[in-house]
Amino acid sequence: MKHTSFGQTGLRVSRLCLGTMTFGLQCEEAESFAIMDAAAAGGVDFFDTADVYPLGGELDRVGRTEEIVGAWLKGKRQDFVLATKCVGKMGPKPWDQGMSRKHILAAVDDSLRRLGTDYIDLYQLHGYDPLTPMDEALEALDTVVRAGKARYVGVSNWPAYKVALALGRGEIKALARIDSVQPRYNLLFRAFERDLLPLCEEQGLALIPYNPLAGGFLTGKHDASAAPPAGSRFTLGRAGAFYQTRYWEHQKFETVEALRALATEAGMSLATMAVRWVLSHPAVTAPIVGASKPGQLADSLAAAEAGPLPTDLKAKLDDLTHGWRAVDMER
């Protein structure tokens, strides 16, 4: 497994990051441990989670994923770069969510407890909270770093202009710098190529995109003539509906079939080709890959081993999926 610089920091991380949002609902602890074993065996030493996970769970399940990750890391914490996030709803009170100082400082302590560690390598805001002044959130993140509870901070699901504002405000106020961005990015969702990816390149931000396989849609295993299969990302609790809205439509199935033909011609699986395409963008640091079974990581590990795509194949894929650069950002 190759390693790369984490933005303009001195940290180096594996070229793939293991996403853990399936742990605790789509797969229980034993299966989750097996997935982390497989990732580690493949050289992945960068794990990402969030306090609100597992994906699709109700309020009584939030935090379960961090507990599972923490249990697996016991005795080997020093061998992994660990990222987590806050902002999502964690309790019944109005201040149990968002990016207020009150919530961030409580959330980081709760995550440390569940993860069984005294520090988090990368602490991220999981979304943008319009009810909280940006300076308040940035100052709270700075407090977290100065207290030694996090080494670096980043954001996820922020539009480019908010990231740019945060960089400027943080510089003016001499606060801990936002060092990473976590957006959705894959062959079927390329909207951030217009602004966020160029911003990351120019400002030296680590880019750790999620959904490189579009929630499994880009494996090519789904059938347009059938309903989404039970137990898949497209039927998973509260998350199933928005994953169907994102990807489950006729035109995207047509695109997948065209991509499958190119993958066959190139002698690789569709999933490996899709992850290699994400890895080929110069702004990308480490795509976040997930699984509900250990064997599902094989195609992503093969992509990391092979590296970026040949220039001619990448050009074909760029041309075929060009239309997905202009899509509804809210979907």
C-alpha positions in Angstrom: 0.0 0.0 0.0 1.4 3.4 -1.0 1.3 6.3 1.4 0.9 10.0 0.5 1.1 13.4 2.2 -2.0 14.5 4.0 -2.4 17.9 2.3 0.3 20.3 3.3 0.8 18.7 6.7 3.7 16.4 7.7 1.3 13.5 8.1 1.4 10.6 5.7 -1.6 8.3 5.2 -2.4 5.2 3.1 -3.8 5.8 -0.4 -7.1 4.3 0.7 -9.1 5.2 3.8 -11.4 2.6 5.4 -14.9 4.0 5.9 -16.8 2.4 8.8 -20.4 3.6 8.5 -21.8 0.1 7.9 -20.5 -1.1 11.3 -23.2 -1.6 13.8 -26.3 -1.9 11.6 -25.5 -3.3 8.1 -22.9 -5.5 9.8 -22.4 -6.3 13.4 -19.2 -6.5 15.5 -17.7 -9.8 14.3 -18.2 -8.9 10.6 -16.9 -5.3 11.3 -13.8 -6.7 12.9 -13.2 -9.0 9.9 -13.5 -6.0 7.6 -10.9 -4.0 9.6 -8.7 -7.1 9.7 -8.9 -7.3 5.9 -8.2 -3.6 5.4 -5.2 -3.7 7.7 -3.8 -6.8 6.0 -4.1 -4.9 2.7 -2.0 -2.0 4.2 -4.8 0.4 4.9 -3.9 2.3 8.1 -6.2 5.3 7.8 -9.7 4.7 9.2 -12.7 7.2 9.1 -15.8 7.1 11.3 -18.3 9.5 12.8 -20.2 9.9 16.1 -23.6 9.6 14.3 -22.8 6.3 12.7 -24.0 3.6 11.8 -25.6 4.9 8.6 -29.3 4.5 8.6 -29.6 3.9 12.3 -32.1 5.5 14.7 -31.1 7.8 17.6 -30.7 4.8 19.9 -27.8 3.5 17.8 -25.7 6.6 17.3 -22.1 6.0 18.6 -22.2 2.3 18.1 -19.8 2.4 15.1 -17.2 4.3 17.2 -17.5 1.7 19.9 -16.8 -1.1 17.5 -13.8 0.7 15.9 -12.5 1.5 19.4 -12.8 -2.1 20.5 -10.9 -3.3 17.4 -8.1 -0.7 17.9 -7.4 -1.7 21.5 -3.7 -2.5 21.8 -2.9 -1.2 18.3 -4.1 2.4 18.3 -0.6 3.7 17.6 -0.5 1.8 14.3 -3.5 3.7 12.7 -4.5 7.2 11.7 -8.0 7.7 13.1 -10.6 10.2 11.9 -14.0 10.9 13.2 -16.7 13.6 12.9 -19.4 15.5 14.7 -22.4 17.8 13.9 -25.1 15.1 13.4 -27.9 14.7 15.9 -26.7 12.7 18.9 -29.6 13.2 21.4 -33.0 14.8 22.1 -31.8 18.2 23.1 -31.5 21.0 20.6 -27.8 21.5 21.5 -27.1 17.8 20.8 -26.2 18.5 17.2 -24.7 21.3 15.1 -21.3 23.0 15.3 -21.8 25.2 18.4 -18.9 25.4 20.8 -21.1 23.6 23.4 -21.7 20.7 21.1 -18.2 20.4 19.6 -16.5 20.3 23.0 -19.0 17.7 24.3 -18.9 15.6 21.2 -15.2 15.3 21.0 -15.0 14.0 24.6 -17.8 11.5 23.9 -16.0 10.3 20.8 -12.7 9.9 22.7 -14.6 7.8 25.3 -16.3 5.5 22.7 -13.1 5.1 20.7 -11.1 4.3 23.8 -8.3 6.7 22.9 -7.0 10.0 24.3 -6.5 11.7 20.9 -8.1 11.8 17.4 -5.8 12.2 14.5 -8.4 14.1 12.3 -11.5 15.7 13.8 -14.0 16.9 11.2 -17.2 18.8 11.1 -19.6 16.4 9.3 -21.7 19.1 7.7 -22.3 22.9 7.7 -24.6 24.3 10.4 -26.0 27.6 9.3 -27.3 28.4 12.8 -23.8 28.7 14.2 -21.4 31.5 13.3 -18.4 30.1 11.5 -15.9 31.8 13.9 -17.5 30.0 16.8 -17.0 26.6 15.2 -13.4 27.4 14.1 -12.5 28.6 17.6 -14.0 25.4 19.1 -11.9 23.3 16.8 -8.9 25.3 17.7 -9.6 24.6 21.4 -9.8 20.9 20.6 -6.4 20.9 18.9 -4.8 23.1 21.6 -6.1 20.7 24.3 -4.3 17.8 22.5 -7.6 16.0 21.8 -7.1 16.2 18.0 -4.0 16.5 15.8 -5.6 18.0 12.7 -9.1 19.3 11.8 -11.2 19.2 8.7 -14.7 19.5 7.2 -17.1 17.2 5.3 -19.9 18.1 3.0 -19.0 21.8 2.9 -19.4 23.8 -0.3 -16.2 25.3 -1.7 -17.1 28.9 -0.8 -17.5 27.9 2.9 -14.2 26.1 2.9 -12.5 29.2 1.4 -14.1 31.4 4.0 -13.0 29.1 6.8 -9.4 29.2 5.5 -9.5 33.0 5.5 -11.1 33.4 8.9 -8.8 30.9 10.5 -5.7 32.6 9.1 -6.9 36.0 10.2 -7.6 34.8 13.7 -4.5 32.5 13.9 -6.6 29.4 14.5 -5.9 25.7 13.8 -6.0 25.4 10.0 -8.7 23.3 8.2 -6.4 20.7 6.6 -8.8 18.4 4.9 -12.1 18.2 3.0 -14.4 15.2 2.7 -16.8 15.5 -0.2 -18.8 13.0 -2.3 -17.0 12.2 -5.5 -17.3 9.4 -8.1 -17.9 8.8 -11.8 -21.6 9.5 -11.3 -21.2 12.7 -9.2 -18.5 15.1 -10.5 -20.0 18.4 -9.5 -17.2 19.4 -7.2 -14.7 19.4 -10.0 -15.9 22.9 -10.8 -14.7 24.5 -7.6 -13.9 22.4 -4.5 -11.3 20.2 -6.1 -9.4 23.1 -7.6 -9.5 24.9 -4.2 -8.0 21.9 -2.5 -5.2 21.7 -5.1 -4.4 25.4 -4.8 -4.6 25.6 -1.0 -2.9 22.3 -0.2 -5.9 20.6 1.4 -6.1 16.9 1.8 -9.1 15.5 -0.2 -10.6 12.3 1.2 -13.7 11.7 -1.0 -16.4 9.3 0.1 -18.8 7.2 -2.1 -16.1 6.4 -4.8 -18.3 3.4 -5.7 -21.6 5.3 -5.3 -22.7 3.2 -2.4 -22.0 0.0 -4.3 -23.8 1.2 -7.5 -20.6 1.3 -9.4 -19.8 -2.3 -8.8 -22.4 -3.1 -11.4 -24.2 -5.6 -9.2 -27.6 -4.0 -9.3 -30.4 -4.7 -11.7 -32.5 -1.8 -13.2 -35.5 -4.1 -13.7 -35.6 -5.2 -10.0 -36.2 -3.4 -6.7 -33.1 -2.5 -4.6 -32.1 -5.6 -2.7 -32.7 -6.0 1.0 -29.7 -5.3 3.1 -28.0 -3.1 0.6 -27.1 0.6 1.0 -30.3 1.4 -1.0 -32.6 -0.1 1.6 -30.7 0.6 4.7 -32.9 2.2 7.4 -33.3 5.9 7.0 -30.5 6.1 4.5 -32.0 3.9 1.8 -34.3 6.6 0.4 -31.6 9.2 -0.1 -29.2 6.7 -1.7 -32.0 5.7 -4.1 -32.5 9.4 -4.9 -28.8 9.8 -5.6 -28.2 6.9 -7.9 -31.2 4.7 -8.6 -32.3 6.1 -11.9 -32.5 4.9 -15.5 -29.8 7.1 -16.9 -27.3 6.1 -14.3 -27.9 2.4 -15.0 -27.2 3.1 -18.7 -23.9 4.9 -17.7 -22.9 1.9 -15.6 -23.4 -0.5 -18.5 -21.2 1.7 -20.7 -18.6 1.8 -18.0 -18.8 -2.0 -17.6 -17.9 -2.4 -21.2 -14.8 -0.2 -20.8 -13.7 -2.1 -17.7 -14.0 -5.4 -19.5 -12.0 -4.1 -22.4 -9.3 -2.8 -19.9 -9.2 -6.2 -18.1 -10.3 -5.1 -14.7 -13.5 -5.1 -12.6 -15.8 -2.1 -12.8 -15.2 -1.4 -9.1 -11.5 -1.4 -9.5 -11.7 1.0 -12.5 -14.1 3.3 -10.6 -11.7 3.6 -7.6 -8.7 4.0 -9.9 -10.5 6.9 -11.7 -11.0 8.7 -8.3 -7.3 8.1 -7.4 -6.3 9.6 -10.8 -7.4 13.1 -9.9 -4.4 15.0 -8.7 -6.3 16.6 -5.8 -7.3 13.3 -4.3 -5.4 12.1 -1.2 -7.3 8.9 -0.2 -10.7 7.7 -1.3 -12.9 6.4 1.6 -13.9 2.8 0.7 -16.4 0.8 2.7 -17.7 -2.7 2.9 -20.3 -4.9 4.5 -18.2 -8.0 3.9 -14.4 -8.4 4.0 -14.2 -9.7 0.4 -15.7 -6.5 -0.9 -12.5 -4.7 -0.2 -10.5 -6.7 -2.8 -11.4 -4.5 -5.8 -10.5 -1.3 -3.9 -7.2 -2.7 -2.7 -6.4 -3.8 -6.3 -7.1 -0.2 -7.4 -4.7 1.2 -4.9 -2.0 -1.3 -5.9 -2.4 -0.5 -9.6 -2.5 3.3 -9.1 -4.0 5.9 -11.4 -5.5 4.9 -14.7 -3.7 5.1 -18.0 -4.3 8.5 -19.6 -6.2 7.2 -22.6 -8.7 5.2 -20.4 -9.2 8.1 -18.0 -10.0 10.4 -21.0 -12.6 7.9 -22.2 -14.2 7.8 -18.7 -14.1 11.5 -18.3 -15.9 11.9 -21.7 -18.5 9.3 -20.9 -19.4 10.7 -17.5 -19.0 14.4 -18.4 -22.7 15.0 -17.9 -22.5 14.1 -14.2 -20.4 17.3 -13.6 -23.6 19.3 -13.7 -26.0 17.7 -11.3 -28.2 18.8 -8.4 -25.7 19.4 -5.5 -28.4 18.6 -2.9 -29.0 15.0 -4.1 
